[in-house]
Amino acid sequence: MTDESSDEQATVPIVCAECETTTRVPLSELATTLERHNDNQHDGDQVAQVDPDIADQVADLVAEDLGLLEE
């Protein structure tokens, strides 16, 4: 039995409304995967993107961490 947790990477869901696809990719491959998909499938237009719900959650966490949500 191998220790899979040491080999696991965080994955991020990406969606492409035009292609009607959703997939998860390792965080380390996110930028490359999005760029490659958009270049190959959409002539470079930024159609595929990180799942908007996840992007909003990350933005909220960053804002909270930076103290931007404090009154």
C-alpha positions in Angstrom: 0.0 0.0 0.0 1.4 3.5 -0.9 0.8 6.7 0.8 -1.4 8.5 -1.8 -1.9 11.7 0.3 1.7 12.7 -0.4 1.1 12.4 -4.1 -2.2 14.2 -4.1 -2.5 17.8 -5.3 -5.3 20.2 -4.9 -7.5 20.3 -7.9 -9.5 23.2 -9.3 -12.7 22.9 -11.3 -12.8 24.6 -14.6 -15.8 25.1 -16.8 -16.4 25.9 -20.4 -19.9 27.0 -21.1 -19.4 27.0 -24.9 -18.1 23.4 -24.9 -20.5 22.4 -22.1 -17.7 20.8 -20.2 -16.4 20.7 -16.7 -13.2 19.2 -15.5 -10.8 19.3 -12.5 -7.1 19.9 -13.0 -4.2 20.1 -10.5 -3.7 23.6 -9.3 -0.1 23.5 -10.6 -1.5 22.9 -14.2 -4.4 25.4 -14.0 -3.0 28.3 -16.0 -1.5 26.1 -18.7 -4.6 24.0 -19.1 -6.9 27.1 -19.4 -4.6 28.8 -21.8 -4.2 25.7 -24.0 -8.0 25.0 -24.1 -8.9 28.6 -24.9 -6.1 28.8 -27.5 -7.1 25.5 -29.2 -10.8 25.7 -28.9 -11.7 29.4 -28.8 -9.0 31.2 -30.8 -7.6 32.6 -27.5 -10.8 34.0 -26.2 -11.1 33.5 -22.4 -14.2 31.2 -22.5 -13.0 28.4 -20.2 -12.5 29.6 -16.7 -12.2 28.5 -13.1 -15.7 27.6 -11.8 -17.2 31.0 -10.9 -18.4 29.8 -7.5 -15.0 28.6 -6.5 -13.4 31.8 -7.8 -15.8 33.9 -5.6 -15.0 31.8 -2.6 -11.2 32.2 -3.1 -11.7 36.0 -3.6 -13.7 36.1 -0.3 -11.0 34.2 1.5 -8.2 36.5 0.2 -10.2 39.6 1.0 -10.8 38.3 4.5 -7.1 37.4 4.9 -6.1 40.9 3.8 -8.6 42.4 6.2 -10.6 44.0 3.5 -13.9 42.8 4.9 -13.4 44.4 8.3 -15.4 47.5 9.1 
